[in-house]
Amino acid sequence: MATKQQSGIDVLSPIHLGPYTLPNRVVMAPMTRNRAGPGNVPQDLNAEYYRQRASAGLIITEATQISPQGVGYPATPGIHSAEQVTGWQKVTDAVHKQGGRIFLQLWHVGRISHPSLQPDGALPVAPSAVQPEGEAMTYEGPQPFVTPRALETEEIPGIVRQYKDGAENALAAGFDGVEIHSANGYLLDQFLRDGSNQRNDRYGGSIENRSRLLMEVIEAVTAIWDGGRVGVRISPLQPFNDMRDSNPEALFSYVTERMNEFYLAYLHVTEMGKESPGAAGPAFDLQKLRSIYRGAYMTNAGYDLESANAALAAGQADLVAFGVPYIANPDLPERMAKKAPLNTPNPDTFYGGDAVGYTDYPVMDQ
């Protein structure tokens, strides 16, 4: 599918994003690192981690639960208590002192949880009582996913309120914006795709109905934040967390078209799943979404400097999010500018632990 060429544009080119001018198009992708303190409160170690990476054009935080019900993994941060807001203020202050910009990713895991992680040992909630294949990560180690409880129709406004509360708390914590996590098999994605949504009320059945919750969440969040400070993340071909849809092209084309109504900061489309065509439903060319969306388009899926620059120059995206390279290279844009070698990441320290494999990767002059 043809895209508009962007001559002279590369990862180091500045870009206007909502009210901000970003110094480059290198985005730090949201990455769960399981290093929050007791009470799922961000701590000084987290502030140092993000401070080190403040030269990104934009940082998107790790997924951050909007309520106790939204928790799905050990030691992941929240944005639903006063202590968590205070913890995140340390992070935003540290990033801003370095001249960086940082968005908080708003997260509810839905069925990808376990009673041991839920208030009072309750069942996780979901659009439908469909048990996903796989295992939950708990404080006692991996345990099989359970069959979740289907949300009642009258409970849905409460879910929307959780997102709105999270957006308000992110504002209080000093963030520059928020990203609504509607990807990777978590709650909003579960409502979108018919493999997990078997409802017969106004939130199930047709593509319009299955998209309704996401649109209500965007409306609620943009009532707190101007649309130019809100992003949305989707993953049309991602089978992770046992996700699939019978017609992802039609579904995500509709969702993308609807995004144009909100004048968002960006649409963040992860390309994960392209490497396993058909696993999450009939594959399609994600550049169709690029042609539909009229705002800033962010892509994400294992890019390096060469492939990212090629995608930007070809007009396939406006920003590129980097995950693993940012784990091991806090000064990633500077290394890209000098075409310097990258540090080698240690996968054994990706999830959980202390400063090792988190804040101890050297910058170039070290």
Buried (B, 14 or more C-beta within 10 A) or exposed (E): EEBEEBEEBBBBBEBEBBEBEBBBBBBBBBBBBBBBBEEBBBBEBBBBBBBBBBBBBBBBBBBBBBBBBBBBBBBBBBBBBEBBBEBBBBBBEBBBEEEBBBBBBBBBBBBBBBBEBBEEEEBBBBBBBBEBEEEBBBEEEEBEBBBBBBBEEEEBEEBBBBBBBBBBBBBBBBBBBBBBBBBBBBBBBBBBBBBBBEBEEEBBBEBEBBBBBBBBBBBBBBEBBBBBBBBBBBBBBBBBBBBBBEBBBEBBBBBBEBBEEBBBBBBBBBBBBBEEEEBBBBBBEBBBBBBBBEBBBBBBBEBEBEEBBEBBBBBBBBBBBBBBBBBBBBBBBBBBBEEEEBBEBEEEBBBBBEEEBBBEBEBEEE
